[in-house]
Amino acid sequence: MKTVGINVTHDASLCQCVNGEIDLFIEEERLSRKKHDTMPIKVIFEHLEKANLGLTGLEYSDYDLKDTAAFIDVAIRKTIKKQEFNIYKEHHLLHALCGFYNSEFDEADVVVVDGMGNYIDENYHECASRWHISKPDVVHLIEKQGTVRFDCEKLQDKDIHGTFPMGIGMAYSAISSYLGFGCLGSGKVMGLAPYGKEDPNIKPFVLDDGLVNSKLFYRTQYGANFIPYDYLPEDWYYPKWDDNVQKIANLAYRLQKDFEKWMTEFILRCDHKNIVLTGGCALNCVANYEYLKYLPKGVKLYIEPVSGDAGTAIGLAKYLYYNNL
């Protein structure tokens, strides 16, 4: 049985499984040479004949609907000449399935944390979730946390700078944008953190109650923007490398430490001996080592290598196979 999953958002990718085993996996950026590229046009065009694609599933986020419609029309209906396929908007579930099936555990708790996934309801996007999955295809949602939607009624006609539910992944992405690395440049912020140190002038990103300090940000359509305070430069772009660089490094240091604290507490909510960590926040390799200090004895932790959105194509192809879709 041949199944294909395609992710059409950033880090676009295609995965084909034959009888549940990965036969082909490739990211659009490998062919286009554009980092985090969207819409896997080249992937489909260049591998159509080789793979003999039997397309069965697409994964995308709600806010990419317009571009997705164009992609479906050009790349699928006209190129693959396939009129029928399924579209899935279960972003965190597909992250979870990718990590679980790649882990080779028969049963595990799966932790998914990223910047922003699909809509939970009219008010929230998913940003963190925990699942219990066992082979071949038994999936239970344990917990799902949300970050407030930009277009929800809670923000209409109100100041979007204030107290609102927010994920730790969105905070990391916002700091990356503030530092000039772009919203997908969180790895560079992580790399800057070791040059920082404790600084009492840097405000906490995680409050004593465990919630992300949303008052440091304001919500935007595709995430959040950081609001610099008096101690920090109003804007900073890394090529400057001016006298503020130590303050910026201290900011990154505090973010990393608060990130590790939040993630550790969330992971420790799991009570199974096998734990899988996936979603974009699992790419923080420094934090991944930190978790090992706190896990109970006998607990096995698997970190999914393809934790970014490219991995959702793997999760979808596996899902289609194990559910005979």
Order of alpha helices (4+ residues) and beta strands (2+ residues): beta-beta-beta-alpha-alpha-beta-alpha-beta-alpha-beta-beta-beta-alpha-alpha-beta-beta-alpha-beta-alpha-beta-alpha
